[in-house]
Amino acid sequence: MARLRVDFSELHRCVEQMGTAPVDFTVDIVQRPIDPVDIALREGLEISLEDISYDGGLLSYEGRQILLYIKDHGNGVGAALEDGKKGRRFHVADCKTLAQMRSRNRFDRYFVTNNLSGKFEITGVDPYTRRKLSGMARLWVCQNCLKKLNYKGFVSGATEPRNMIWKNFSIDEFFKRYSSCFKYLPHHAEDDDAQYTEDWALIAGRTKAERDFRCEQCGVQLTDHKNLLHVHHINGHKSDNRPSNLKVLCADCHRKQARHEHMFVSHGQMQLINRLRREQGIGLKGAWEEVLEIVDPAVDGVVRLCQSRGLPVPDVGYELQNEDGEVVGEAELAWPDYWLAVVLSPEDKSMAEGEGWQAWEMIEVLDWPEQFAERFVC
């Protein structure tokens, strides 16, 4: 094995200027091949109904979030290639349309993918020449899927017209919103037009230190978890490193910025950030707007639904404890006075119920809002 030799004297000099001492370190580079499942999903894969999971109302395959679409557009392929809006809708949730398709045994016509480009390979036949046609089309999302998840308040609590939510739907943004629900995150194309400067690592490190390793939006202090702290370019130009254009943000606040649809945060990272917020006294003042700012985006639809129904403001990232006071888990939303919690996974639900809580998964609240609201009636 060849040994890589690099002169770090300049780096050590910069470290000393930042008020600390250099430390010895080693770099182990392990090349991990892309999983064949990811390759297949990126290209589009035809699979059976039994192989798809529907946890939380979202669609997944082998722990990966997926989209479903109909590749065969029949006689409509020509129109769909010219205008994707005229094509068949693609699906992002276990909506009533898919339920109907399953009942008719038509599910085998679907392909799955986790390609974030928004382009789908479709095929069909020209109705006049009877020639086979194929190509890439920008299909539109199924509105029933958006209703299922109350995506951005599509059913209740929206801040913009429903038609605009549908029209401006971004696959990249959608996957980012629900990234904490999945074990594996999708690959995405890098933005070649937005490269960092060669000295960016040093600038970012210095900026974090100068601003006390604290998120300048939510206020969480991440000295012991620097990997969750980023430096954001306010104007979007990654070559503009003026201090006035730089803002230190935690991973959660960073991914919620405009044009950051490519950023994904895992469930564990999100729970850690919210735990640190609570430990540092970054609490809520009874305002729904604050809840929407710091809550895991995956439960945004639940928050908007609860807000529209006038329910009490919940605690975010609430730590659940057993009889000995030991923390055994975390709820995304909690109403301690009612011993009521909203969680993301069946495992979290089972754990919470074992400690005496009424635990609801995200999709259960969205499917049965009336029953959930009844939990607050004394």
Residue frames relative to the residue before (quaternion, step in Angstrom):
aa qw qx qy qz dx dy dz
M 1.0000 0.0000 0.0000 0.0000 0.00 0.00 0.00
A 0.3970 -0.7224 0.5166 0.2317 3.61 -0.82 1.00
R 0.3317 -0.7373 0.5580 0.1868 3.53 -1.09 0.79
L 0.3269 -0.7465 0.5521 0.1762 3.56 -0.84 1.03
R 0.0973 -0.8009 0.5904 0.0245 3.58 -0.73 1.08
V 0.0451 0.7990 -0.5916 0.0979 3.55 -0.64 1.19
D 0.3800 -0.7116 0.5477 0.2220 3.57 -1.01 0.85
F 0.0980 -0.8244 0.5573 0.0118 3.59 -0.44 1.27
S 0.3027 0.7889 -0.4997 0.1908 3.61 1.20 0.29
E 0.6584 0.5021 -0.3177 0.4621 3.60 0.96 -0.79
L 0.6255 0.5282 -0.3310 0.4692 3.56 1.05 -0.74
H 0.6572 0.5053 -0.3140 0.4627 3.59 0.94 -0.87
R 0.6217 0.5382 -0.3455 0.4522 3.58 1.03 -0.72
C 0.6603 0.4998 -0.3029 0.4717 3.58 0.98 -0.83
V 0.6214 0.5407 -0.3393 0.4544 3.59 1.05 -0.75
E 0.6545 0.5091 -0.3105 0.4648 3.57 0.97 -0.85
Q 0.6315 0.5288 -0.3302 0.4611 3.59 1.06 -0.73
M 0.6623 0.4978 -0.2988 0.4735 3.59 1.16 -0.54
G 0.5898 -0.6377 0.3398 0.3605 3.57 1.29 0.12
T 0.6759 0.4287 -0.3167 0.5090 3.58 1.11 0.49
A 0.4993 -0.6576 0.4818 0.2936 3.56 -1.31 0.09
P 0.5390 -0.6124 0.4579 0.3534 3.60 -1.08 0.66
V 0.1706 -0.7634 0.6140 0.1054 3.56 -1.19 0.58
D 0.5087 -0.6268 0.4906 0.3280 3.53 -1.18 0.59
F 0.0564 0.7936 -0.6039 0.0480 3.54 -1.06 0.71
T 0.2365 -0.7336 0.6151 0.1660 3.52 -1.32 0.33
V 0.2497 -0.7495 0.5958 0.1447 3.54 -1.20 0.56
D 0.0839 -0.7850 0.6134 0.0198 3.54 -0.65 1.13
I 0.1255 -0.8013 0.5833 0.0439 3.56 -0.57 1.14
V 0.0240 -0.7927 0.6083 -0.0310 3.53 -0.65 1.15
Q 0.2474 -0.7737 0.5667 0.1378 3.55 -0.60 1.12
R 0.0940 -0.7922 0.6027 0.0179 3.52 -0.73 1.14
P 0.3804 -0.7363 0.5034 0.2445 3.59 -0.56 1.07
I 0.5561 -0.5892 0.4615 0.3613 3.55 -1.16 0.60
D 0.5044 -0.6643 0.4614 0.3023 3.55 -0.86 0.97
P 0.5493 -0.6288 0.4364 0.3353 3.62 -0.94 0.83
V 0.5857 0.5731 -0.3719 0.4361 3.58 1.14 -0.61
D 0.6632 0.5014 -0.3078 0.4626 3.60 0.94 -0.87
I 0.6288 0.5277 -0.3335 0.4636 3.58 1.03 -0.77
A 0.6777 0.4991 -0.2905 0.4552 3.56 0.91 -0.96
L 0.6745 0.4942 -0.3028 0.4574 3.58 0.95 -0.86
R 0.6258 0.5386 -0.3480 0.4440 3.57 1.01 -0.69
E 0.7093 0.4380 -0.2531 0.4909 3.57 1.04 -0.74
G 0.5407 -0.5893 0.4216 0.4274 3.58 1.17 -0.54
L 0.0107 -0.8271 0.5572 -0.0734 3.55 -0.65 1.12
E 0.2788 -0.7405 0.5889 0.1648 3.56 -0.93 0.90
I 0.0877 0.7995 -0.5854 0.1025 3.59 -0.63 1.12
S 0.5621 -0.6155 0.4397 0.3346 3.54 -1.28 0.33
L 0.6940 -0.4911 0.3495 0.3938 3.53 -1.29 0.42
E 0.6536 0.5522 -0.3122 0.4129 3.57 0.96 -0.85
D 0.6724 0.5160 -0.2947 0.4413 3.57 1.17 -0.49
I 0.6338 0.5279 -0.3224 0.4644 3.60 1.27 -0.14
S 0.2320 -0.7603 0.5932 0.1273 3.57 -1.03 0.84
Y 0.2234 -0.7971 0.5548 0.0829 3.55 -1.15 0.70
D 0.2076 0.8105 -0.5247 0.1574 3.60 1.11 0.56
G 0.8433 0.1350 -0.1215 0.5059 3.53 -0.89 0.96
G 0.6137 -0.5689 0.3459 0.4244 3.57 1.24 0.28
L 0.6076 0.5375 -0.3484 0.4696 3.58 1.29 -0.15
L 0.4418 -0.6890 0.5110 0.2628 3.57 -1.23 0.41
S 0.0775 0.8118 -0.5743 0.0723 3.58 -0.85 0.91
Y 0.0978 -0.7606 0.6399 0.0493 3.50 -1.33 0.50
E 0.8381 -0.0504 -0.0145 0.5429 3.57 -0.70 1.12
G 0.7219 -0.4599 0.2418 0.4571 3.57 0.96 0.91
R 0.6420 0.5144 -0.3117 0.4754 3.57 1.28 0.17
Q 0.4587 -0.6659 0.5118 0.2902 3.55 -0.99 0.83
I 0.0702 -0.8188 0.5696 -0.0099 3.56 -0.94 0.91
L 0.3179 -0.6679 0.6297 0.2374 3.48 -1.47 0.14
L 0.2312 -0.7449 0.6036 0.1652 3.55 -1.18 0.53
Y 0.1096 0.7916 -0.5982 0.0590 3.56 -0.98 0.74
I 0.4551 -0.6541 0.5308 0.2887 3.54 -1.30 0.40
K 0.3180 -0.7751 0.5187 0.1707 3.54 -0.54 1.16
D 0.7118 0.4235 -0.2405 0.5062 3.58 0.98 -0.87
H 0.1024 -0.8224 0.5594 0.0169 3.57 -0.42 1.24
G 0.4265 -0.7396 0.4462 0.2682 3.56 1.26 0.20
N 0.8256 -0.1814 0.1562 0.5110 3.56 -0.97 -0.91
G 0.6467 0.5467 -0.3192 0.4254 3.59 1.23 -0.28
V 0.3922 0.7587 -0.4615 0.2398 3.58 1.25 0.03
G 0.6412 0.5438 -0.3344 0.4259 3.60 0.96 -0.80
A 0.6684 0.4918 -0.2941 0.4743 3.56 0.93 -0.92
A 0.6599 0.5146 -0.3081 0.4525 3.59 1.01 -0.84
L 0.6409 0.5182 -0.3299 0.4604 3.60 1.05 -0.71
E 0.6671 0.4805 -0.2947 0.4872 3.59 1.12 -0.64
D 0.7945 0.0068 0.0435 0.6057 3.56 1.02 -0.85
G 0.3719 -0.7783 0.4631 0.2035 3.58 -0.29 1.28
K 0.5748 0.6025 -0.3759 0.4066 3.58 1.14 -0.54
K 0.6667 0.4916 -0.2942 0.4767 3.58 1.21 -0.52
G 0.5776 0.5977 -0.3729 0.4124 3.57 1.27 -0.05
R 0.6640 -0.4620 0.3878 0.4419 3.55 -1.32 -0.06
R 0.5123 -0.6641 0.4577 0.2951 3.57 -1.07 0.76
F 0.3115 -0.7041 0.5931 0.2352 3.55 -1.20 0.52
H 0.3568 -0.7678 0.5117 0.1460 3.57 -1.17 0.65
V 0.1600 -0.7950 0.5820 0.0601 3.54 -1.07 0.83
A 0.7708 0.2300 -0.1328 0.5792 3.60 1.28 -0.14
D 0.5698 -0.5860 0.4525 0.3566 3.55 -1.29 0.32
C 0.0542 0.8538 -0.5112 0.0826 3.56 0.55 1.22
K 0.7054 -0.4653 0.3220 0.4269 3.55 -1.32 0.10
T 0.5707 0.5823 -0.3882 0.4296 3.60 1.14 -0.47
L 0.6744 0.4742 -0.2959 0.4825 3.57 0.93 -0.86
A 0.6074 0.5513 -0.3522 0.4506 3.58 1.06 -0.72
Q 0.6591 0.4963 -0.3033 0.4769 3.57 1.01 -0.80
M 0.6450 0.5206 -0.3213 0.4579 3.56 0.99 -0.81
R 0.6431 0.5146 -0.3247 0.4649 3.57 1.02 -0.80
S 0.6590 0.5182 -0.3165 0.4438 3.58 0.95 -0.84
R 0.7036 0.4228 -0.2550 0.5110 3.56 1.22 -0.50
N 0.4281 -0.7229 0.4386 0.3189 3.57 1.33 0.16
R 0.4454 0.6873 -0.4565 0.3477 3.58 1.02 0.82
F 0.3991 0.7587 -0.4471 0.2552 3.56 1.27 0.07
D 0.5995 0.5926 -0.3681 0.3924 3.58 1.14 -0.55
R 0.5754 0.5865 -0.3798 0.4251 3.61 1.24 -0.09
Y 0.6129 0.5886 -0.3393 0.4035 3.59 1.24 -0.15
F 0.2100 -0.7136 0.6524 0.1454 3.48 -1.33 0.58
V 0.2491 -0.7542 0.5852 0.1634 3.57 -1.20 0.49
T 0.0457 0.7842 -0.6172 0.0444 3.55 -1.19 0.62
N 0.1731 -0.7445 0.6204 0.1759 3.56 -1.30 0.26
N 0.2795 0.7538 -0.5261 0.2773 3.54 1.19 0.66
L 0.2876 -0.8061 0.5001 0.1315 3.57 -0.71 1.08
S 0.4489 0.7326 -0.4297 0.2777 3.59 1.25 0.00
G 0.4258 -0.6999 0.4702 0.3282 3.59 1.15 -0.56
K 0.6316 0.5042 -0.3338 0.4852 3.57 1.30 0.03
F 0.1298 -0.8033 0.5805 0.0278 3.56 -0.90 0.98
E 0.3960 -0.6909 0.5497 0.2523 3.55 -1.02 0.80
I 0.0170 0.8025 -0.5947 0.0451 3.57 -0.70 1.08
T 0.1875 -0.7701 0.6031 0.0899 3.54 -1.26 0.53
G 0.1701 0.7837 -0.5893 0.0979 3.56 -1.29 0.19
V 0.4652 -0.6597 0.5221 0.2751 3.52 -1.34 -0.29
D 0.4530 -0.6579 0.5295 0.2856 3.55 -0.98 0.88
P 0.4269 -0.7463 0.4433 0.2535 3.63 -0.60 1.09
Y 0.6949 0.4691 -0.2775 0.4691 3.60 1.17 -0.41
T 0.7811 0.3130 -0.1698 0.5128 3.59 0.84 -0.94
R 0.3198 -0.7630 0.4837 0.2856 3.58 1.32 -0.43
R 0.4261 0.6801 -0.4841 0.3486 3.56 1.18 0.48
K 0.4921 -0.6450 0.4966 0.3087 3.57 -1.14 0.67
L 0.1085 -0.7882 0.6049 0.0331 3.54 -1.01 0.92
S 0.0519 0.7804 -0.6226 0.0229 3.56 -1.17 0.56
G 0.2331 0.7655 -0.5778 0.1605 3.55 -1.20 0.49
M 0.5585 -0.5903 0.4658 0.3502 3.54 -1.35 -0.10
A 0.0382 -0.8036 0.5936 -0.0205 3.57 -0.90 0.95
R 0.3707 -0.6877 0.5758 0.2411 3.56 -1.20 0.62
L 0.1302 -0.8212 0.5543 0.0368 3.55 0.00 1.32
W 0.4273 -0.6909 0.5276 0.2483 3.57 -1.29 0.36
V 0.5493 -0.6396 0.4400 0.3092 3.54 -1.14 0.70
C 0.5396 -0.6090 0.4833 0.3230 3.56 -1.23 0.58
Q 0.4246 -0.7198 0.4885 0.2510 3.60 -0.78 1.01
N 0.5953 0.5649 -0.3727 0.4331 3.61 1.10 -0.54
C 0.6000 0.5449 -0.3575 0.4640 3.59 1.16 -0.57
L 0.6549 0.5035 -0.3101 0.4706 3.58 0.98 -0.85
K 0.6242 0.5214 -0.3333 0.4770 3.59 1.08 -0.68
K 0.6239 0.5723 -0.3349 0.4135 3.56 0.94 -0.91
L 0.7777 0.3363 -0.1577 0.5072 3.59 0.94 -0.95
N 0.3101 -0.7322 0.5201 0.3118 3.59 1.29 -0.21
Y 0.0724 0.8512 -0.5131 0.0834 3.54 1.01 0.92
K 0.8386 -0.0637 -0.0321 0.5400 3.55 -0.67 1.22
G 0.6573 -0.5120 0.3066 0.4602 3.58 1.14 0.62
F 0.1775 0.8333 -0.5079 0.1268 3.59 1.13 0.61
V 0.7275 0.3603 -0.2204 0.5407 3.59 1.13 -0.64
S 0.7993 -0.0947 0.0980 0.5853 3.58 0.91 -0.91
G 0.7912 0.3328 -0.2459 0.4502 3.55 -1.10 0.74
A 0.4057 0.7327 -0.4683 0.2817 3.60 1.22 0.24
T 0.3292 -0.7316 0.5642 0.1950 3.56 -1.22 0.56
E 0.7469 0.2391 -0.1845 0.5924 3.59 1.30 0.08
P 0.6688 -0.5118 0.3422 0.4169 3.62 -1.16 0.45
R 0.6069 -0.5901 0.3976 0.3540 3.54 -1.06 0.80
N 0.6482 0.5356 -0.3267 0.4315 3.58 0.93 -0.84
M 0.6532 0.5078 -0.3184 0.4627 3.58 1.07 -0.68
I 0.5948 0.5472 -0.3611 0.4652 3.59 1.10 -0.67
W 0.6718 0.4907 -0.2842 0.4765 3.56 0.97 -0.89
K 0.6841 0.5061 -0.2857 0.4407 3.56 0.84 -1.02
N 0.7614 0.3759 -0.1920 0.4920 3.59 0.96 -0.87
F 0.3106 0.7817 -0.4962 0.2152 3.60 1.22 0.22
S 0.0986 -0.7862 0.6098 0.0173 3.56 -0.94 1.01
I 0.4441 -0.6918 0.5017 0.2692 3.59 -0.75 1.03
D 0.6308 0.5439 -0.3236 0.4489 3.57 0.96 -0.89
E 0.6859 0.4760 -0.2807 0.4735 3.56 0.87 -0.95
F 0.6295 0.5421 -0.3295 0.4486 3.58 1.02 -0.79
F 0.6705 0.4863 -0.3003 0.4731 3.58 0.88 -0.92
K 0.6232 0.5357 -0.3412 0.4564 3.57 1.02 -0.75
R 0.6484 0.5482 -0.3210 0.4195 3.58 0.92 -0.93
Y 0.7959 0.2900 -0.1373 0.5134 3.58 0.95 -0.84
S 0.3045 0.7988 -0.4805 0.1959 3.59 1.23 0.31
S 0.6422 0.5460 -0.3354 0.4206 3.60 1.06 -0.64
C 0.6107 0.5680 -0.3484 0.4278 3.60 1.26 -0.17
F 0.7516 0.3956 -0.1909 0.4921 3.58 1.25 -0.27
K 0.5430 -0.6437 0.4501 0.2970 3.52 -1.16 0.77
Y 0.7877 0.2234 -0.1066 0.5642 3.57 0.95 -0.88
L 0.2796 -0.7649 0.5611 0.1482 3.56 -0.97 0.89
P 0.5269 -0.6673 0.4233 0.3129 3.61 -1.00 0.75
H 0.4746 -0.6212 0.5345 0.3212 3.52 -1.28 0.45
H 0.0793 -0.7956 0.5991 0.0417 3.56 -1.11 0.61
A 0.5630 -0.5972 0.4530 0.3480 3.51 -1.23 0.50
E 0.4357 -0.6918 0.5120 0.2634 3.54 -1.00 0.83
D 0.4482 -0.6709 0.5218 0.2769 3.55 -1.15 0.62
D 0.2618 -0.8160 0.4987 0.1299 3.58 -0.13 1.31
D 0.6691 0.5148 -0.2991 0.4447 3.58 1.17 -0.51
A 0.7334 0.3760 -0.2141 0.5243 3.59 1.23 -0.09
Q 0.1497 0.8198 -0.5336 0.1440 3.57 0.56 1.16
Y 0.4780 -0.6513 0.5125 0.2910 3.53 -1.16 0.68
T 0.5495 -0.5841 0.4746 0.3628 3.57 -1.24 0.38
E 0.6625 -0.5392 0.3448 0.3892 3.57 -1.20 0.49
D 0.7347 0.3989 -0.2349 0.4959 3.60 1.06 -0.64
W 0.2959 0.8066 -0.4800 0.1772 3.58 1.24 0.31
A 0.6250 0.5549 -0.3542 0.4195 3.61 0.93 -0.82
L 0.6756 0.4800 -0.2936 0.4764 3.58 0.95 -0.85
I 0.6486 0.5133 -0.3188 0.4629 3.58 0.97 -0.84
A 0.6637 0.5054 -0.3084 0.4572 3.58 0.91 -0.90
G 0.6636 0.5073 -0.3101 0.4540 3.58 0.91 -0.88
R 0.6613 0.4984 -0.3057 0.4698 3.56 0.96 -0.85
T 0.6498 0.5269 -0.3178 0.4461 3.60 0.98 -0.84
K 0.6375 0.5202 -0.3268 0.4650 3.58 0.98 -0.81
A 0.6704 0.5002 -0.2989 0.4593 3.57 0.90 -0.93
E 0.6606 0.5178 -0.3114 0.4456 3.59 0.91 -0.90
R 0.7533 0.3513 -0.1949 0.5207 3.58 1.12 -0.62
D 0.5750 -0.6776 0.3324 0.3158 3.49 1.23 0.82
F 0.5303 -0.6634 0.4019 0.3423 3.59 1.08 0.68
R 0.4987 0.6466 -0.4110 0.4053 3.56 1.05 0.83
C 0.4808 -0.6499 0.5090 0.2957 3.55 -1.00 0.86
E 0.3397 -0.7784 0.4989 0.1729 3.56 -0.72 1.07
Q 0.6403 0.4917 -0.3452 0.4786 3.57 1.26 0.17
C 0.8057 0.2228 -0.1306 0.5330 3.60 0.62 -1.05
G 0.4950 -0.7035 0.3937 0.3241 3.60 1.25 -0.36
V 0.4581 0.6964 -0.4612 0.3041 3.61 1.21 -0.07
Q 0.3354 -0.7400 0.5596 0.1637 3.57 -1.02 0.94
L 0.0587 -0.8462 0.5288 -0.0296 3.60 -0.61 1.15
T 0.1172 0.8251 -0.5401 0.1171 3.58 0.99 0.83
D 0.7549 0.3733 -0.1999 0.5008 3.59 0.96 -0.85
H 0.7413 0.2957 -0.1972 0.5693 3.58 1.27 0.04
K 0.0161 0.8651 -0.5005 0.0291 3.56 0.82 1.05
N 0.5715 0.5994 -0.3893 0.4031 3.60 1.15 -0.44
L 0.6818 0.4619 -0.2823 0.4921 3.58 1.23 -0.39
L 0.6287 0.5069 -0.3316 0.4877 3.57 1.30 0.17
H 0.0892 -0.8103 0.5792 0.0016 3.57 -0.78 1.08
V 0.3058 -0.7003 0.5995 0.2382 3.54 -1.34 0.17
H 0.2136 -0.8205 0.5284 0.0438 3.53 -0.59 1.27
H 0.3225 -0.7080 0.5932 0.2071 3.58 -1.05 0.81
I 0.4089 -0.7660 0.4427 0.2237 3.58 -0.35 1.25
N 0.7613 0.3705 -0.2137 0.4874 3.58 0.86 -0.91
G 0.5718 -0.6379 0.3560 0.3733 3.58 1.28 0.09
H 0.6158 0.5373 -0.3522 0.4562 3.61 1.23 -0.16
K 0.3002 -0.8133 0.4760 0.1480 3.57 -0.32 1.25
S 0.6241 0.5111 -0.3555 0.4721 3.58 1.24 -0.03
D 0.6091 0.5447 -0.3442 0.4625 3.58 1.30 -0.16
N 0.0128 0.8552 -0.5140 0.0654 3.56 0.08 1.32
R 0.2570 0.7545 -0.5566 0.2344 3.58 1.07 0.60
P 0.5864 -0.6006 0.4036 0.3641 3.65 -0.93 0.79
S 0.6579 0.5225 -0.3164 0.4405 3.60 1.01 -0.76
N 0.6907 0.4536 -0.2758 0.4910 3.58 1.24 -0.37
L 0.6450 0.5136 -0.3106 0.4730 3.58 1.30 -0.01
K 0.0229 -0.7870 0.6161 -0.0250 3.54 -1.01 0.89
V 0.3181 -0.7523 0.5486 0.1786 3.57 -0.76 1.04
L 0.0327 0.8128 -0.5746 0.0906 3.55 -0.71 1.15
C 0.4762 -0.6052 0.5392 0.3409 3.56 -1.19 0.52
A 0.6905 -0.4968 0.3218 0.4156 3.58 -1.22 0.43
D 0.6478 0.5275 -0.3237 0.4441 3.58 1.01 -0.78
C 0.6932 0.4541 -0.2814 0.4838 3.60 0.82 -0.94
H 0.6222 0.5549 -0.3428 0.4329 3.59 1.08 -0.69
R 0.6980 0.4772 -0.2969 0.4438 3.59 0.83 -0.90
K 0.6492 0.5230 -0.3184 0.4513 3.59 1.21 -0.37
Q 0.4997 0.6409 -0.4337 0.3892 3.58 1.29 0.08
A 0.6222 -0.5407 0.4107 0.3897 3.56 -1.23 0.49
R 0.8387 0.1763 -0.1690 0.4867 3.56 -1.18 0.76
H 0.5862 0.5494 -0.3980 0.4429 3.59 1.08 0.62
E 0.1796 0.8296 -0.5054 0.1553 3.56 1.10 0.77
H 0.6239 0.5772 -0.3326 0.4087 3.59 1.22 -0.47
M 0.6113 0.5903 -0.3484 0.3956 3.60 1.22 -0.28
F 0.0927 -0.7942 0.6001 0.0225 3.55 -0.93 0.93
V 0.1174 -0.7741 0.6205 0.0449 3.57 -1.06 0.83
S 0.4004 -0.7360 0.4942 0.2317 3.58 -0.77 1.00
H 0.6709 -0.4926 0.3740 0.4090 3.54 -1.30 0.32
G 0.6634 0.5121 -0.3062 0.4516 3.57 0.94 -0.91
Q 0.6476 0.5077 -0.3182 0.4708 3.58 0.98 -0.79
M 0.6520 0.5154 -0.3162 0.4574 3.57 0.96 -0.85
Q 0.6560 0.5046 -0.3114 0.4671 3.59 0.95 -0.83
L 0.6407 0.5213 -0.3264 0.4596 3.59 1.00 -0.79
I 0.6490 0.5130 -0.3222 0.4602 3.59 0.89 -0.86
N 0.6917 0.4654 -0.2905 0.4696 3.60 0.87 -0.87
R 0.6096 0.5355 -0.3627 0.4582 3.60 1.08 -0.62
L 0.6638 0.4966 -0.3024 0.4703 3.56 0.96 -0.88
R 0.6033 0.5528 -0.3555 0.4518 3.59 1.02 -0.69
R 0.6810 0.4817 -0.2894 0.4696 3.55 0.91 -0.92
E 0.6582 0.5215 -0.3123 0.4441 3.59 0.91 -0.93
Q 0.7234 0.4276 -0.2307 0.4905 3.57 1.09 -0.72
G 0.5593 -0.6571 0.3697 0.3447 3.54 1.26 0.30
I 0.4285 0.6605 -0.4964 0.3656 3.55 1.16 0.53
G 0.1102 0.8377 -0.5189 0.1298 3.52 0.36 1.28
L 0.5685 -0.5882 0.4609 0.3442 3.49 -1.36 -0.04
K 0.3245 -0.7437 0.5564 0.1787 3.52 -1.18 0.61
G 0.6760 -0.5212 0.2911 0.4320 3.55 1.07 0.71
A 0.5684 0.5964 -0.3839 0.4170 3.60 1.16 0.46
W 0.4777 -0.6800 0.4784 0.2836 3.57 -0.85 0.95
E 0.5951 0.5806 -0.3700 0.4147 3.58 1.04 -0.70
E 0.6519 0.5066 -0.3140 0.4689 3.58 1.03 -0.76
V 0.6066 0.5473 -0.3502 0.4582 3.57 1.06 -0.73
L 0.6818 0.4947 -0.2882 0.4554 3.57 0.87 -0.96
E 0.6306 0.5544 -0.3347 0.4276 3.59 1.10 -0.59
I 0.8241 0.2708 -0.1202 0.4829 3.60 0.86 -0.87
V 0.5287 0.6423 -0.4255 0.3561 3.62 1.18 -0.23
D 0.5947 -0.5216 0.4580 0.4055 3.54 -1.25 0.44
P 0.4897 -0.6962 0.4304 0.3003 3.64 -0.66 1.04
A 0.5521 0.6299 -0.3966 0.3756 3.60 1.15 -0.47
V 0.7462 0.3456 -0.2150 0.5268 3.62 1.12 -0.54
D 0.2689 0.7850 -0.5105 0.2255 3.58 1.23 0.42
G 0.6497 0.5321 -0.3228 0.4366 3.59 0.96 -0.84
V 0.6380 0.5120 -0.3179 0.4793 3.57 1.07 -0.74
V 0.6423 0.5287 -0.3244 0.4501 3.58 0.93 -0.90
R 0.6808 0.4877 -0.2932 0.4612 3.59 0.86 -0.93
L 0.6280 0.5292 -0.3285 0.4666 3.56 1.08 -0.72
C 0.6705 0.4920 -0.2958 0.4699 3.59 0.90 -0.93
Q 0.6401 0.5285 -0.3222 0.4551 3.56 0.99 -0.82
S 0.6797 0.5001 -0.2965 0.4472 3.58 0.90 -0.92
R 0.7013 0.4449 -0.2639 0.4906 3.59 1.19 -0.51
G 0.5030 -0.6950 0.4048 0.3163 3.58 1.24 0.16
L 0.3347 0.7483 -0.5091 0.2623 3.60 1.12 0.60
P 0.6465 -0.5173 0.3709 0.4205 3.63 -1.18 0.37
V 0.5335 -0.6148 0.4747 0.3348 3.56 -1.17 0.61
P 0.3181 -0.7821 0.5043 0.1812 3.65 -0.73 0.99
D 0.4985 -0.5559 0.5468 0.3789 3.52 -1.41 0.05
V 0.3020 -0.7555 0.5572 0.1659 3.58 -1.07 0.76
G 0.8337 0.1120 -0.1019 0.5311 3.58 -0.94 0.90
Y 0.2004 0.8260 -0.5025 0.1587 3.57 0.96 0.88
E 0.3542 -0.7436 0.5326 0.1950 3.57 -0.84 1.03
L 0.2464 -0.7697 0.5778 0.1143 3.54 -0.82 1.06
Q 0.1372 -0.8166 0.5600 0.0261 3.54 -0.80 1.05
N 0.4276 -0.6741 0.5331 0.2805 3.54 -1.24 0.51
E 0.7695 -0.3725 0.2464 0.4565 3.60 -1.28 -0.10
D 0.6885 0.4690 -0.2743 0.4805 3.58 1.17 -0.56
G 0.5588 -0.6313 0.3784 0.3822 3.57 1.26 0.13
E 0.4810 0.6581 -0.4411 0.3756 3.58 1.24 0.25
V 0.4379 -0.6841 0.5168 0.2704 3.56 -0.99 0.85
V 0.0974 -0.8281 0.5519 0.0084 3.56 -0.63 1.15
G 0.8076 -0.0717 0.0474 0.5835 3.57 1.23 -0.11
E 0.3104 -0.7408 0.5667 0.1836 3.50 -1.35 -0.07
A 0.2613 -0.7412 0.6001 0.1489 3.54 -1.06 0.85
E 0.5104 -0.6391 0.4708 0.3307 3.57 -1.01 0.75
L 0.7726 0.0377 -0.0006 0.6338 3.57 1.08 -0.84
A 0.0281 0.8117 -0.5823 0.0345 3.58 -0.98 0.73
W 0.1500 -0.7344 0.6568 0.0823 3.52 -1.23 0.74
P 0.2441 -0.8334 0.4744 0.1441 3.60 0.26 1.25
D 0.6255 0.5524 -0.3508 0.4249 3.62 1.00 -0.71
Y 0.7452 0.3513 -0.1986 0.5309 3.58 1.18 -0.53
W 0.3315 -0.7495 0.4913 0.2950 3.58 1.32 -0.10
L 0.4500 0.6648 -0.4389 0.4037 3.51 1.00 1.00
A 0.0051 0.8178 -0.5726 0.0574 3.59 -0.86 0.97
V 0.2317 -0.7234 0.6310 0.1576 3.53 -1.30 0.54
V 0.0580 -0.8102 0.5826 -0.0273 3.57 -0.77 1.10
L 0.5195 -0.6737 0.4439 0.2814 3.57 -1.27 0.30
S 0.8139 0.2281 -0.1011 0.5247 3.61 1.04 -0.58
P 0.6300 -0.5284 0.4056 0.3994 3.59 -1.24 0.39
E 0.6159 0.5521 -0.3459 0.4430 3.59 1.10 -0.71
D 0.6534 0.5023 -0.3066 0.4762 3.58 0.97 -0.88
K 0.6373 0.5345 -0.3247 0.4504 3.57 1.02 -0.80
S 0.6635 0.5086 -0.3038 0.4570 3.57 0.89 -0.94
M 0.6500 0.5188 -0.3090 0.4613 3.56 0.98 -0.88
A 0.6770 0.4959 -0.2953 0.4566 3.59 0.88 -0.95
E 0.6627 0.4973 -0.3100 0.4663 3.57 0.93 -0.84
G 0.6126 0.5591 -0.3445 0.4399 3.57 1.13 -0.61
E 0.7069 0.4065 -0.2463 0.5239 3.57 1.25 -0.43
G 0.6692 -0.5606 0.2810 0.3987 3.56 1.24 0.44
W 0.5202 0.6403 -0.4162 0.3823 3.59 1.25 0.16
Q 0.3780 -0.6268 0.6123 0.2988 3.53 -1.31 0.40
A 0.0328 -0.8378 0.5438 -0.0369 3.56 -0.29 1.24
W 0.0966 -0.7791 0.6192 0.0154 3.53 -0.94 0.99
E 0.3812 -0.6756 0.5734 0.2636 3.55 -1.05 0.76
M 0.6995 -0.4885 0.3282 0.4054 3.54 -1.23 0.54
I 0.7201 0.4557 -0.2676 0.4496 3.58 0.74 -1.03
E 0.5947 0.5670 -0.3704 0.4331 3.59 1.13 -0.53
V 0.6338 0.5158 -0.3289 0.4733 3.58 1.02 -0.77
L 0.6864 0.4859 -0.2845 0.4602 3.57 0.93 -0.89
D 0.6765 0.4877 -0.2938 0.4672 3.59 1.09 -0.66
W 0.8067 0.1572 -0.0592 0.5665 3.59 1.05 -0.75
P 0.0223 -0.8550 0.5182 -0.0002 3.61 0.61 1.09
E 0.6247 0.5486 -0.3477 0.4334 3.59 1.03 -0.73
Q 0.6687 0.4962 -0.2909 0.4712 3.56 0.92 -0.95
F 0.6451 0.5135 -0.3321 0.4582 3.58 0.99 -0.77
A 0.6561 0.5173 -0.3138 0.4511 3.60 0.93 -0.87
E 0.6038 0.5748 -0.3531 0.4247 3.59 1.11 -0.60
R 0.5516 0.6204 -0.3957 0.3928 3.61 1.19 -0.43
F 0.6865 0.4855 -0.2781 0.4644 3.60 1.19 -0.45
V 0.5505 0.5940 -0.4024 0.4268 3.57 1.27 0.00
C 0.3159 -0.7748 0.5208 0.1690 3.56 -0.56 1.18
